[in-house]
Amino acid sequence: MNSNIVLIGFLIMLVCQDIVALKAFKKSAKEGILCLMIPGYLLIYGSREENRPVKPMIGWLAGATILLIGLGILR
């Protein structure tokens, strides 16, 4: 396990999740809280609410991939 890569992946995921949560708060407080508290909920929110893909979701998926590489699950 490489802790630096895990930390970088986690921080990327956290920043991107907060960006999507801010967009969700503009539409509904409930959606914003769910996006902020539940990590995978932003994927559901992005596929359901947005007509176009949310760019921070791509960053969130990239952060998740980096995190899994750091943990040694993906090689």
VMD Tcl script that draws the C-alpha trace (Angstrom):
set ca {
  {0.00 0.00 0.00}
  {1.38 3.37 -1.02}
  {-0.07 5.89 1.42}
  {0.84 8.94 -0.68}
  {-1.13 7.68 -3.67}
  {-4.05 6.75 -1.42}
  {-4.04 10.27 0.07}
  {-3.93 11.93 -3.37}
  {-6.81 9.77 -4.61}
  {-8.87 10.53 -1.51}
  {-8.28 14.28 -1.79}
  {-9.27 14.29 -5.47}
  {-12.45 12.42 -4.61}
  {-13.22 14.79 -1.73}
  {-12.79 17.96 -3.79}
  {-14.86 16.64 -6.70}
  {-17.59 15.39 -4.36}
  {-17.81 18.83 -2.74}
  {-18.12 20.53 -6.14}
  {-21.01 18.26 -7.13}
  {-22.62 18.77 -3.69}
  {-22.52 22.54 -4.17}
  {-24.27 22.16 -7.53}
  {-26.85 19.90 -5.88}
  {-27.44 22.38 -3.03}
  {-28.44 24.99 -5.61}
  {-31.31 22.74 -6.71}
  {-32.32 21.09 -3.44}
  {-30.96 20.96 0.09}
  {-31.84 17.27 0.35}
  {-29.88 16.38 -2.78}
  {-26.93 18.47 -1.59}
  {-26.79 16.77 1.79}
  {-27.02 13.32 0.20}
  {-24.23 14.17 -2.27}
  {-22.09 15.50 0.56}
  {-22.60 12.61 2.98}
  {-22.83 9.52 0.76}
  {-19.81 9.09 -1.53}
  {-21.52 7.07 -4.28}
  {-24.70 9.15 -4.32}
  {-23.17 11.75 -6.59}
  {-23.07 9.13 -9.37}
  {-26.81 8.63 -8.98}
  {-27.40 12.39 -8.80}
  {-25.29 13.09 -11.86}
  {-26.98 10.45 -13.99}
  {-30.48 11.41 -12.88}
  {-30.51 15.19 -12.54}
  {-28.10 16.51 -15.12}
  {-28.77 16.63 -18.85}
  {-25.05 16.68 -19.53}
  {-22.36 14.76 -17.64}
  {-21.01 16.55 -14.59}
  {-17.27 17.06 -15.11}
  {-16.36 16.68 -11.41}
  {-17.84 13.17 -11.54}
  {-15.08 12.22 -13.97}
  {-12.55 13.56 -11.46}
  {-14.26 11.61 -8.68}
  {-13.96 8.39 -10.68}
  {-10.32 9.18 -11.45}
  {-9.69 9.76 -7.73}
  {-11.36 6.45 -6.89}
  {-9.14 4.70 -9.43}
  {-6.01 6.32 -7.99}
  {-7.13 5.32 -4.50}
  {-7.61 1.70 -5.57}
  {-4.21 1.66 -7.26}
  {-2.64 2.98 -4.07}
  {-4.34 0.29 -2.02}
  {-2.99 -2.34 -4.37}
  {-6.40 -3.56 -5.55}
  {-5.75 -2.43 -9.13}
  {-2.28 -3.05 -10.47}
}
mol new
graphics top color blue
foreach p $ca { graphics top sphere $p radius 0.5 }
foreach p [lrange $ca 0 end-1] q [lrange $ca 1 end] { graphics top cylinder $p $q radius 0.2 }
display resetview
